[in-house]
Amino acid sequence: MHSKKKKERPQEHFAELDTLMPLIRESLAAGKSVRFSPRGISMLPMLRQGLDSVVLSPLPEKLRRFDLPLYRRDDGKYVLHRIVEADSTYTCIGDNQFEMEHGLRYDQMIALVTVFYRGEKRISVTNPGYRMYCCLWHFSRPLRHFWRRGKGWLRRHILK
């Protein structure tokens, strides 16, 4: 009987984006892409911390709805959230969040996710299934918010 060997993951080293940003910006300026693993839960269920990674590419001249940019807030924090409105400024939100971030400027944008890896599976942001996910996830936000609040109410009042 064959036993399957479990594939070992390479040892991970975490570095703050502030430390890596000069190298990332240099690579992007040279027209290269950069792969990294984002941290946090704001993009769940699409991106899972420690399991998934994204490929950042140089910015196009104009960003569009459902693009996924890496940007820097005015307070210095780096964020990877989806654009849900694109006019003269951008409105972004994480897939696992309900508060939108308004008034983001193009000059705050650093790079654009063009590919992500869900585990070992490579997914392009031009994939029709991914585009469908973006639409479905965005337009279901009010229902998901209602559902999450309802679950909390049930826990507090009925399932004590």
C-alpha positions as CSV (number, residue, x, y, z in Angstrom):
1,M,0.0,0.0,0.0
2,H,1.4,3.4,-1.0
3,S,1.4,6.2,1.6
4,K,1.2,9.7,0.2
5,K,3.9,11.9,1.5
6,K,2.6,15.2,2.8
7,K,4.1,18.1,0.8
8,E,6.1,20.2,3.2
9,R,5.7,24.0,3.0
10,P,8.8,26.0,2.9
11,Q,9.6,27.8,6.1
12,E,7.9,31.2,6.1
13,H,9.6,34.5,7.1
14,F,7.4,37.5,7.7
15,A,8.6,41.0,7.0
16,E,6.7,44.2,7.4
17,L,5.7,45.8,4.1
18,D,7.5,49.0,5.1
19,T,10.8,47.0,5.0
20,L,9.9,45.4,1.6
21,M,8.3,48.4,-0.1
22,P,11.5,49.8,-1.6
23,L,12.2,46.4,-3.3
24,I,8.6,46.1,-4.4
25,R,8.5,49.6,-5.8
26,E,11.8,49.0,-7.6
27,S,10.6,45.8,-9.2
28,L,7.3,47.4,-10.2
29,A,9.1,50.4,-11.7
30,A,11.1,47.9,-13.8
31,G,7.9,46.4,-15.1
32,K,8.2,43.2,-13.1
33,S,5.6,41.5,-10.9
34,V,6.0,40.6,-7.2
35,R,4.4,37.7,-5.4
36,F,3.7,38.0,-1.6
37,S,1.4,36.6,1.0
38,P,-0.9,39.2,2.5
39,R,-1.7,39.1,6.2
40,G,-5.1,39.6,7.9
41,I,-8.6,38.5,7.5
42,S,-10.2,41.4,5.6
43,M,-10.2,39.6,2.3
44,L,-11.7,36.3,3.5
45,P,-13.0,34.1,2.0
46,M,-10.9,34.8,-1.1
47,L,-7.5,35.2,0.6
48,R,-6.5,33.1,3.6
49,Q,-3.6,34.3,5.7
50,G,-0.7,31.9,5.6
51,L,-2.2,29.8,2.7
52,D,-2.7,32.1,-0.2
53,S,-0.6,34.6,-2.1
54,V,-1.0,37.4,-4.7
55,V,1.0,38.6,-7.7
56,L,1.3,42.4,-7.8
57,S,1.8,44.1,-11.1
58,P,2.4,47.7,-12.1
59,L,-0.6,49.9,-12.1
60,P,-2.6,50.6,-15.3
61,E,-3.4,54.2,-16.2
62,K,-6.9,53.8,-14.9
63,L,-8.3,51.4,-12.2
64,R,-11.8,49.9,-12.6
65,R,-14.5,48.5,-10.4
66,F,-13.6,45.1,-8.8
67,D,-9.8,45.7,-9.4
68,L,-7.8,44.7,-6.3
69,P,-5.1,47.2,-5.6
70,L,-2.5,47.4,-2.9
71,Y,-2.6,51.0,-1.6
72,R,-1.3,53.0,1.3
73,R,-3.7,54.9,3.5
74,D,-2.8,58.5,4.6
75,D,-2.0,57.0,8.1
76,G,0.8,54.9,6.4
77,K,-1.0,51.5,6.6
78,Y,-0.8,49.2,3.6
79,V,-4.1,47.7,2.5
80,L,-5.3,45.2,-0.1
81,H,-9.0,45.8,-0.8
82,R,-11.3,45.6,-3.7
83,I,-12.5,48.7,-5.6
84,V,-16.3,48.9,-5.6
85,E,-16.6,52.4,-7.0
86,A,-14.3,54.2,-9.4
87,D,-14.8,57.9,-10.3
88,S,-12.4,60.7,-9.6
89,T,-11.6,58.8,-6.4
90,Y,-12.0,55.2,-5.4
91,T,-14.1,53.4,-2.8
92,C,-12.7,50.1,-1.5
93,I,-13.8,47.4,0.8
94,G,-12.4,44.1,2.0
95,D,-14.5,41.0,1.2
96,N,-14.9,40.3,4.9
97,Q,-15.9,43.8,5.8
98,F,-18.9,46.0,5.7
99,E,-17.5,49.5,6.1
100,M,-16.4,51.1,2.8
101,E,-13.4,53.3,2.6
102,H,-14.2,56.4,0.4
103,G,-12.0,59.0,-1.2
104,L,-9.0,57.0,-2.1
105,R,-6.7,58.7,-4.6
106,Y,-4.8,57.2,-7.5
107,D,-1.5,58.5,-6.0
108,Q,-2.1,56.2,-3.0
109,M,-2.3,53.1,-5.2
110,I,0.9,51.1,-5.5
111,A,0.2,48.0,-7.5
112,L,-2.6,45.8,-8.8
113,V,-3.3,42.1,-8.1
114,T,-3.3,40.3,-11.5
115,V,-3.1,36.7,-10.2
116,F,-3.6,35.1,-6.9
117,Y,-2.8,31.6,-5.7
118,R,-5.4,29.8,-3.6
119,G,-3.0,27.3,-2.1
120,E,-1.2,26.0,-5.2
121,K,-4.0,26.8,-7.6
122,R,-3.2,29.8,-9.9
123,I,-6.2,32.1,-10.6
124,S,-6.1,35.1,-12.9
125,V,-8.3,38.1,-12.1
126,T,-9.5,37.9,-15.8
127,N,-11.0,34.4,-15.1
128,P,-14.8,34.5,-15.6
129,G,-15.4,32.5,-12.4
130,Y,-13.4,35.1,-10.4
131,R,-15.2,38.0,-12.0
132,M,-18.5,36.3,-11.1
133,Y,-17.3,35.8,-7.6
134,C,-16.6,39.6,-7.3
135,C,-20.0,40.5,-8.5
136,L,-21.8,38.0,-6.4
137,W,-19.8,38.8,-3.3
138,H,-20.3,42.6,-3.7
139,F,-24.0,42.5,-4.4
140,S,-24.7,40.0,-1.6
141,R,-23.0,42.3,1.0
142,P,-26.3,43.7,2.5
143,L,-27.7,40.1,2.9
144,R,-24.4,38.9,4.4
145,H,-24.5,41.9,6.8
146,F,-28.1,41.1,7.8
147,W,-27.2,37.4,8.3
148,R,-24.2,38.2,10.4
149,R,-26.1,40.6,12.7
150,G,-29.0,38.0,12.9
151,K,-26.6,35.3,14.0
152,G,-25.2,37.5,16.7
153,W,-28.7,38.4,18.0
154,L,-29.6,34.7,18.1
155,R,-26.5,33.9,20.1
156,R,-27.2,36.6,22.6
157,H,-30.9,36.1,23.1
158,I,-31.9,32.6,22.2
159,L,-28.9,30.3,22.4
160,K,-27.7,31.5,25.8
